[in-house]
Amino acid sequence: MSVEIAELLSAEIDRGLPEAANRVWHGHPVWFLDGNPIVGYHRLKDAMRLMFWSGQSFDEPGLRAEGSFQAAEARYTDVSEVDVEALRRWIAKSREIQWDYEHIRQARGVLQKRTAF
């Protein structure tokens, strides 16, 4: 079932972020805008994890905090669980709301809001 989830997520992300660069990063598909990671997914043992690097700032139901920065995730065990309308909203917000992960090392581990894309 994870193949169907991955295919759906990939198609929707490509549709919503046609200008994004898609590459395998740390072994998982990730989409970048101007070098900044925006969204990606990977298979866990029991689910498919969809992650938005700036997702905690989206103020959207269905995403939960992940890690110590601004990332948020949704997990799916079946393709029927994917709310495509919510996914499209999250993708749209991922373009507008970004934290600067690309330069986090230069900022000595301090995450700053991106102002210009």
Backbone torsions as a table, in degrees:
resi	resn	phi	psi	omega
1	MET	NA	-25.1	-177.2
2	SER	-65.2	-26.9	177.8
3	VAL	-64.4	-43.3	179.6
4	GLU	-64.8	-39.1	177.9
5	ILE	-64.4	-47.1	-179.8
6	ALA	-60.6	-42.3	179.4
7	GLU	-63.4	-42.1	178.6
8	LEU	-65.1	-48.0	179.8
9	LEU	-60.2	-46.9	-179.5
10	SER	-59.9	-46.0	-179.7
11	ALA	-62.8	-43.6	-179.6
12	GLU	-68.9	-38.6	178.1
13	ILE	-66.7	-44.6	177.1
14	ASP	-59.5	-40.8	179.9
15	ARG	-65.8	-42.4	-176.0
16	GLY	-83.0	-22.9	-179.5
17	LEU	-130.4	62.4	-175.6
18	PRO	-62.9	-23.4	-179.2
19	GLU	-85.2	-7.9	-176.6
20	ALA	-75.4	145.8	173.1
21	ALA	-86.1	129.0	-179.5
22	ASN	-110.5	124.4	176.1
23	ARG	-149.8	164.0	176.2
24	VAL	-81.4	124.0	-177.2
25	TRP	-130.7	121.5	-175.5
26	HIS	54.3	35.2	175.2
27	GLY	85.1	6.4	-176.3
28	HIS	-134.5	149.9	177.0
29	PRO	-69.9	128.4	-180.0
30	VAL	-137.0	141.7	177.5
31	TRP	-105.8	136.2	-176.5
32	PHE	-122.7	142.6	170.0
33	LEU	-116.5	119.7	-178.7
34	ASP	50.1	42.2	176.7
35	GLY	83.4	-4.2	-177.7
36	ASN	-98.1	127.1	178.6
37	PRO	-67.3	133.6	-175.1
38	ILE	-113.1	-54.7	-174.9
39	VAL	-150.1	149.0	176.1
40	GLY	-162.3	173.4	177.6
41	TYR	-146.6	157.5	172.9
42	HIS	-157.7	156.3	-177.0
43	ARG	-83.5	128.4	171.4
44	LEU	-100.1	176.3	-179.9
45	LYS	-59.0	-40.3	-173.7
46	ASP	-118.5	4.7	-176.5
47	ALA	-164.2	172.1	170.9
48	MET	-105.5	126.4	-179.6
49	ARG	-101.1	124.7	172.8
50	LEU	-102.7	127.6	-177.3
51	MET	-128.7	132.7	172.2
52	PHE	-109.0	121.8	-175.5
53	TRP	-62.1	-28.5	-180.0
54	SER	-112.7	18.2	-170.9
55	GLY	-62.0	-25.6	179.0
56	GLN	-65.6	-21.4	-179.6
57	SER	-89.1	-1.3	-177.1
58	PHE	-75.8	-22.0	-176.1
59	ASP	54.1	54.2	-176.1
60	GLU	-127.9	137.2	172.7
61	PRO	-70.2	154.3	177.2
62	GLY	96.8	-12.6	176.4
63	LEU	-110.0	139.4	177.0
64	ARG	-123.7	150.0	-177.5
65	ALA	-56.7	143.0	178.6
66	GLU	-138.1	121.4	176.5
67	GLY	79.9	-168.7	-173.8
68	SER	-101.6	2.0	178.9
69	PHE	-106.1	-130.0	-175.1
70	GLN	-111.0	9.8	-177.1
71	ALA	-71.7	150.6	175.2
72	ALA	-141.0	153.0	-175.0
73	GLU	-135.6	162.8	167.4
74	ALA	-132.9	146.3	178.8
75	ARG	-122.2	142.9	-177.9
76	TYR	-132.3	138.9	173.7
77	THR	-110.3	-11.9	179.2
78	ASP	-147.8	144.4	-178.0
79	VAL	-59.4	-28.7	179.7
80	SER	-66.7	-16.9	179.4
81	GLU	-79.6	-15.5	-177.3
82	VAL	-75.4	116.1	175.2
83	ASP	-86.0	98.8	-172.9
84	VAL	-62.2	-37.3	178.8
85	GLU	-64.3	-43.3	176.9
86	ALA	-64.3	-42.8	178.5
87	LEU	-57.4	-44.2	179.2
88	ARG	-63.9	-38.5	176.6
89	ARG	-63.9	-44.7	-179.9
90	TRP	-62.1	-41.7	179.1
91	ILE	-63.0	-43.8	178.3
92	ALA	-60.9	-43.2	179.6
93	LYS	-67.6	-29.1	-178.7
94	SER	-65.5	-25.1	176.7
95	ARG	-75.9	-39.0	-174.5
96	GLU	-84.3	-34.6	-174.6
97	ILE	-113.5	109.9	-178.3
98	GLN	-137.1	137.2	168.1
99	TRP	-99.6	147.5	-171.4
100	ASP	-85.4	83.3	176.9
101	TYR	-77.3	-25.3	-177.9
102	GLU	-60.5	-35.9	-175.3
103	HIS	-111.0	22.1	-176.2
104	ILE	-63.9	-32.9	178.4
105	ARG	-67.5	-43.7	179.2
106	GLN	-64.7	-28.2	179.1
107	ALA	-88.6	13.7	177.5
108	ARG	56.1	43.1	175.6
109	GLY	82.4	4.4	178.8
110	VAL	-95.4	122.3	-179.6
111	LEU	-84.5	127.7	-179.0
112	GLN	-120.0	150.2	178.2
113	LYS	-69.3	137.4	177.0
114	ARG	-82.6	134.0	-177.9
115	THR	-108.6	-28.0	-179.0
116	ALA	-129.0	134.3	-179.1
117	PHE	-113.6	NA	NA
